[in-house]
Amino acid sequence: MADDTVTGLHATVAVPGRLDAAVTAEPGAVVAVIGPNGAGKTTLLRAVAGLVEMQGEITVDGESWTTPRRLVRERRLGYVFQDQSLFPHLSALGNVAFGLRARRTPRREAEAAAHGWLERFGIDDLADRRPGELSGGQAQRVAIARALAPDPALLLLDEPFAGLDVGVATSLRLELARHLRDFAGVTLLVTHDALDALTLADQVLVLDGGTVAQAGTPREVAARPRTDHVARLVGLNVIRDGDTYRSFSPRAVTVSLNRPEGSARHQWAGPVVSAVPHGDAVRLLVAADPDLLADVTPAAAAELGLAPGQQVWLSVKETAVEAYAVS
């Protein structure tokens, strides 16, 4: 079944007891899929790839992958797993050429293309090495090159920077952003890092409990998060009050040891769970109802003795709170 008027990705995916979600994206779009552990992020990718049984419909560039059901090898997709899943018996070159060879591309042509991709990622000098001889960052570059080499219509990235040290992850993020700008297909990027969503993605899909809790541009989702997980990712406090969400910055929170007096409308009490450096401030996580973040100066933290276990009061003025409706 095909419909030439439909481009990009259109998917409705149901995995009983685990996921019930829909995602639509135009060609060239990068969709960041975020949410807490167990929200269904990896299940979504595996279902779209054909690796788990599902109900629903998946259409990519006007071609149905579900009616009739296409096998994994028949779907034009590239997949980068959390653990790279490189073939240990193949060299870096052999791994990158694998998808092309599977489509019966002549060996010489496939290897020439693979060399080109390794060169783009700056690791062509490692072409003859096997995965066990590569660092984590090198192996992940090979994995991404392997996924892109066959010119997929859909690229699936499952936490591609997980397990890498900060410097390597930062460098790879910049490289990936450059390649995604030239990628004509749709990318689904599972991540736990707000930086990925804000710098790599055009759209954000928030999963919670196996369903879509929010969808929109990175700016929209960051400005008005609808789940605690997203609020923590972008560094905001969010409280649901009936049909309204109320959000405010940790910097807007006043911390005191005694119940505050004055005009602050919103007040909470609870013990400090953690106190860690955050830029030029100390960020507190306080087990109030709900848990809240507060930023204080290092001097204030020392003066008030703000250590885990210390009971504190938090207050916020209404003028520092943004309210928006539940949709």
N, C-alpha and C positions, 0 to 999 in steps of 0.2 A: 504494500500500500504506500502511495506517495502523494504528496501535495506540494507542487512546486511553489505555491504561494507562501508556504510556511518555512521560515528560516530560523536558524539558531536552535535552541533547546526548549522543548515543551514537555514537561514530565509531571505526571501524577503518580505517586508511588505509595503503595500500601503494603507493609510487611506486618501481618497480624501480630499484635502485642508489642511491636517495636517501633513502627513508623507509619505515619499518615501525613504526607507532605506533598506540596506541589512547587515546582520551580520553573520559571520562564526566563530566558535570557536571549538577547540578540547576538548575532555573530560578532566576535571580537570582545565580548563582555567577560569580565572576571567577577565571579560571584563568590564572596567569602561566606563560608558556612560556619557559624559559630554557635556555641552553646556549651553547657556543662557536660561533664562526663556522663555517658549514658543517654544523652539527648537524642541520639540517632544520626549523628553526623557521618560516621564511617559507614553505617548501614545504608544511608542514602547513596553514597558513592558506590558501594558494592552492588546495590540494587540496580543502579543505572548501568553499571558495567556488566550486569548479567551474572553476578557471582552469588546472589541469593535469590530464592524464590520470592516473587512479588506479584501483586495485583495492580492493575493500572495500565497506563500507556506512556511510552517514551517515544518522542519524535525528534529526530535530529536532522536539520536541513531538509525537511519534507519527507524523510524516510522513517517509517515506523521500525523500531527495534523490538517491538512486542507483538505486532499483528502482521504476519506470524512472528513468533519469537525467534530472534537471531541469537546464535551462539556468541560467546565472548569474542572468539576470533573473527567473527563476521561483523563486529561493530567497529566503526572507525574511531577508536579511542586510544588514548595514552594514559597510563596509570602509574603514578609514583606513590608507592606504599610508604608507611611510616618507617619501616626497617629497610628500605630500598629494594629488597628482594631481588638483588642482582643474581644472575646465574653464576654460581661459584666456579664452574668448570670452564667458563668462557672469559676471555680477556675483556678489557674495557671496550675495545673495538668490536669484539664479537657480540657483546651485550647491546651496544648501540645499533649494530647492523641487524640484530635478531628480528625486529618487527618487519623490516624491509625484506629480509630473506623469507619470512613466513608468508609474505605476499608474492613470493616467487620472483623477486627482483634478482637479476643476475649477481653473483657474488662480487665481481669486481665493481659493479655499479653501487651495490649496497655498501661495500667497504669504503668506497670513495665518499659517499654521502656521510657515512659514520665518522670518517676522519674530519670532514667538514664541521660536523656538530661538536666533536671533541675540541677542535680548534676554536670554535666560537666560545666554548667554556674555558679555554685556556689550559686544557689538559691533554692535548694531542700527543705530547711527549710521554704520556702514560698509557698509550693505546695498547701496549703489549702486556700490561700488568693485569693480574686477576684481582677480583674484589678483595681478597684477603691481604693484598699488598697495598691497598689504598687507605688513606685516612678517611674519616667520616665525611668531611667536606668534599673530598675528591669523589668518593663513592656516590654521594648525593648528586653531584654534577653529572656523573655518568648516568644515574637513574633518570634525571630530568632530560638529558640528551636522548636517552633511549625512548622515552615517552614521546618526544617531539619529532624524532627522525621520520616516522612513517606518515607525517602530515595528517594527524588525527583531526576529526571534526569536533571532538570533545576531549579535553584534557582534565584528568582527575588528579588532584594533588592532596594527599592526606598528611597534613602537618609536615611539610617538606623541610622545615628547619628544626624539628624536634631532635634533641640530643646533640646538637652542634653548639660549640661555645659561642659566646656573644659575637666575637670578631668575625668568625667564619660565617655565622648566620647573617650578620649584617652585609658582608660582602656578597654572599649568595643571593640575598634578597634583592640587592641592586642589580645583579646579573639577571635574575629571573624577571624582574620588572622590565628590563630592556627587551628580553625575548618575548614577553607577553604583549608588549606594544606592537610587535610585528606578527602576532599569532592571529589568524583569521577566524579560528574556531572559538568555542565557548570553553571557559575554564571554571571548574568548581574547585575552590580552595578551602579545605578544612583547616582551621587554625584556632589556637587558644590565645593568640597574640593580637591585641588591638592594633598594634603597629602594622601588621599584615593587612588587616581589614581597611585601615585608613590610607595606606600607601599603595597597595596593589590592586584593590578591588574597586569596581564600578558600582556593585550592588552588594548588599549584605542580607543574608538569610539567617534568621535566628531560630534555632530549634530548641525546644524545651519539652521534655517528656514525650518526645516522638512526634510533636506537632509544630507547625510554624507559629512562633509567638510574635514575630515581627519581620518585616521586610522593607527595604528602602535603600537609599543611597547611604554611604558611610557617614556623611554629615548628618543626615536625618536621624539615623539610628543612634549615633553618638550623642546628639543633642537631646534626644527624647527617648532614652532606653525604656523598654517595657518589661525587662526581667532583671532580677538582682545580678545575674551573671554578667550581663552586658554592662550594667551600671558599674560593677567592679572593674571590668575591662577598661572602661573609658575614664575611670576615676571619679564617678559621681555617686551621690546618695540618691536613691529613689524610693519613695514611699507611695503605696497605693491607698487611697482614701475613697472608698466607694467607687464611683465612676470617674475618678480623677487620679492621675499620677502627679506627684510633686517631686521635683528634683532640685538638688542644690550641691554646690561644690564643697569639698572638705575644707577649703579655705574660708568658707562662710560660717563655719561652726566655731562657736566659742566654748572653750573647755574650762571648767571650774571644779573645785573640790566641794563647794556648797551649792545648794539650790540657788539658781540665779534670780535676781530681782530685776525688775525693769520691764521693757517693752517686748522682749523676745516672746513670740507667740508659741513657738515650738520648743518643747523641752523633753529631754530623756535622761535616764540615769542607768548606769551599768558599770561593770568592771572593764578595765583595759585588757584586751586580749593580746595585743602586740603593739610595739612602738619601734618603727624602723626609719632610717633616713630616707627622705624622698625629696631630691633636689636640695633646696636650701631650707627645707622644713623637716620636721619629724611627723610621720604619718601614723596616726593611731587607729586601730580597729577596736571599737568598743561594742561589747555585747549588750546593747540596749534592745529595745523592741520596736523596730528591727535592728540588726547589726548596722553600725554606722561608721563612716570614716571621718576623721578630723585631722587637719594639719595645724601644727603649732610650731613656734620657733624653738630652736634648740635651747635657748635661754629659758623659755616658759616651761619646756619639758623638764628641765633640771630643777627649776624653782618649785614646780608643783609635784615633783617626784613621780612623774608619769611612767610607771613601769607596769608590766603585766600584773594584774590582780588589784591594782589601785582603783577604788571606786571613784567615779567622776560624774559630773553633770554636763550635759551638752545642750546648747541652745542655738537657735537660728531665728533671725528676724524674717518676718513675712516678705519683706522687700527683696530678700536674697533667694526666694523660692520661685521656681517656674512651675506653673500648673498647666497640664494638658490632659485632654480627655482620653479615656479608654476607648479604643475603637474595635 
